[in-house]
Amino acid sequence: MEVKLKLDDVSITLGNKGIVLKIADNQGKHVGDLRIGKATVEWMKGRTRDGNGIKIRLEELIRAIEDAD
């Protein structure tokens, strides 16, 4: 998988729309977008628009990751 984001000594506060990470496989083919907002995380598989993906609350994602340990 490929996720590109490079920030050196930069602090960003997310607004209402959050930030979108463009995700590609190892061959560079677009897999989907991951939108991270203040309260929700949304996975948009393929070429889906914001709001049409699978959403979960950020707290749920954190809990799931911690429970997986």
MOVEN-V880241 format. One record per helix or strand of 2 or more residues. SS is the DSSP state (alpha for helix, beta for strand). FROM is the first residue (numbers start at 1). TO is the last residue. If there is no record, write none. Layout:
<<SS,FROM,TO> <SS,FROM,TO>>
This chain:
<<beta,2,3> <beta,19,24> <beta,30,36> <beta,40,45> <beta,54,57> <alpha,58,67>>
